[in-house]
Amino acid sequence: MKLILSDWNTRGRNLNKLLTSLSALLFFSCASAPQTGEAPLPEDLSSSGDVLSETQAKVVEGSYWALGKSQLKVRDKVFNLDCSGTVMAVYYYAGIDLSRDFGKYTGGGTERIFKYLEESDLLYDTEMPVPGDIIFWDNTYDKNGDGVRNDELTHMGIVVKIDEDGTVTYLHEHYKKGIILEKMNLKFPDDMEKNSAMRMKGTGMNGGWLSSHLYRILAMGYELDE
């Protein structure tokens, strides 16, 4: 009887561990990833067959680490809980400081990172991004308050994986939901199942409102370490 009871308890503990691991992989969970140490990289957040550089893989790992976080602290540095702060924190996790030349540029964090990557000749455009790419969007909200779609570089995120049909899973800081994973597909820009809503409610829908409609360009920020 003691042996049977011991075996049952062991199986119960193993089942609890399995359920805990599965819960941690839910994309839209609000739970924070581990606060210390390196975050494990689950298979469904991997590169979908792409061959990644060591830095790209670290950016993807850092994205999983940041998922659901309410505070972004990497080693000795604390980052703002906004879209540019999230991208900077993940890249800093991967060993790249996107803010190292901020003093050379004007504007907010997204604009400064864009200008830095533009000067580094790392911007590019494609319908099939790769994990680790930085995504820039325009017109995600009425930044200057004039009611016109003329607001450039209002949001940014990171490509975590891409499916064979071109559907991108990206990490970003949502203005209501926090740091989450959402979708974009530049091959099927009007497909609401493949593209997450991005334009803030109450700011008008004319001109597009899905992530694909507001997409501007990509950047290979992971190449800054080379």
Buried (B, 14 or more C-beta within 10 A) or exposed (E): EEEEEEEEEEEEEEEEEEEEEEEBEEEEBEEBBEEEEEBBBEEEBBBBEBEBBEBBBBBBBBBBBBBBBEEBEBEEEEBEBBBBBBBBBBBBBBBBEBBEBBEEBEEBBBBBBBBBBEEBEBBEEEEEBBBBBBBBBBBBBBBEEEEEBEBBBBBBBBBBBBEEEBBBBBBBBBEEEBBBBBBBBBEBBEBEEBBBEBBBEEBBEEEBBBBBBBBBBBBBBBBBEE
